[in-house]
Amino acid sequence: MMKSTLVWTFLLVLLASSAASAEVYVWKDEAGKTVYSDQPPPSANARRMNTRPPSPASAPAKESKKAMGKDASGENAKIAAENAKVAEANAKIREQNCQNARNQLATVQTNSRIRMPGSNALATDAQRNELIAQAQANVQIWCGK
């Protein structure tokens, strides 16, 4: 059952491919299995199969240009409205991030005793300077200054 399914599948793939327009031969080998190939064996009695190239696909129905133009302009308007909403949301998030970065910079600059993140240890002067530099970089990134 499995072998016959495999043979039929192979045959259908062979016929459906673009190379199916070439010559296809069928014969039985020494073990009695049916073999399909594009070249006949020199010793076996092969039979040439009739294969036809597939018919070309039908062309899609042409729509009127006016209908396509209306659909396209309506679709463009929807996309533009969505883009405007996304841009507005991004601007709000950017403003919030800018404000957070400024607050962090002010906190780091005004407090001389800063605890390191994830620790109870106080920051050394070098670590505090690194935190200030990072906060200034965040302000430049989010505020564009």
N, C-alpha and C positions, 0 to 999 in steps of 0.2 A: 504494500500500500504506500509506504513512505517513498520507495524507489520510483514508483510510477508518478507520484506527486512531484517528486524532484525532477523527473524527466519532463513532465508537462510544464512545470515552472520554467525550466531551462529553455524549453522550446518556445514558450511565450515570450520570454525575455529576448531570445534570439530573434524572433520575428518582429518584436516591437522596436528593436534598436534601429539606429540609423544604418547600421551595417547590414540590416536584413535585406536591403535591396540587392546585395551581392548574392552569389550563388550559394545555396545550402544543400548539402548532401546528407543522406541518411543511409545507414547500413547497420548490420549486426556484426559485433566482434566475435572473437573466438569463444568468449564466455556466454554468448547469446544475448548480450546487452545491446539495446538500440543506441547508436551513437549518431550525434548530429555534429557536422563540421562544415567549414567553408572550403576544405580541401578533401577530395576523396582519397581513400587509401589506395596505394598502388596494387595491392593484392586482392582486395575485397570488391564485391559487386555492389557498388554504391548507386543509389537512386537520387537523381536531382529533384529537389522539391520546388514547386512553384511558389515563389514569394513575390509579393507586390509591394512597392513602396507605399507607405501610409499616405492617405489622402491629406491634402493640406487643410489646416483648420479654417473654419469659416471666419470671415472678417467680422469684428464686432459691429453692431448696429451704430450708425453715426447719429449722435445727438445734435440737436440744433446748437449753434454757437451762442445764441442768446440764453438758452437754459443753462449752459455750462458757465457762462459769464456771471449769471445771477447767483448760481451755487458757489462759484469761486469767490465772488465779492462778499457774500454772506459768511462764508467760511473764514475769509480773511478778517472780517470784522470781529468774529468770535475769537479768533486767535489774538488779534490786537487787544481786545478787552481782557483776555486772560493774561497776556503779557503785561498789561498795565497793572493788574491786580498783583501779580508776582513782583513787579518792580516796586510797587508801593509797600508790600510786605517786607521786601529786602531792605528798603530804605529805613523802615521802622526798626528792624533788627539791627541794622548798621548803627543807627542813632543810639539804641540801647547799649550796644557793645562799646561805642565811643564813650558814653557816659560812664559805664562800668570801668573802662580803662583809665579815664581821668580820675575817678574816685580811688582806684587802686594806686595810681601814681601819687595822689595827694596823701594817701595814708602812709605809703612807704617813705615819702619825703619828710613828713611832719613827725612821725614817730621814730625816736632814736632806738627804742627797744622793740625789736620785731622778732616774733617767734618764727622759726623755720617751718614751712608747711610739712605736716605729718610728724612733727616733733615738738617737744617741750623746750628744746634748747634755744637760746637766744642767738640771733644772727650776729656774726662778726662783722666788722666794718667792711671787709672785702665781700662777704655774702650780701650785706645790705646794699652795697654799690651795684652788685650784679642784679639784685631785685629791682633797684631803681632803673638800671639800664633796660631791663626786660619790660618794666612798666612803661618807660618812654617809648620803646619800640612798639608796644601794643597801642599806645595813643597814636603814633604815626600811622600804624596799619589801619585802625578803625576810624580815626578822625581825619586822616589825609593831611596832617600838618607836619 
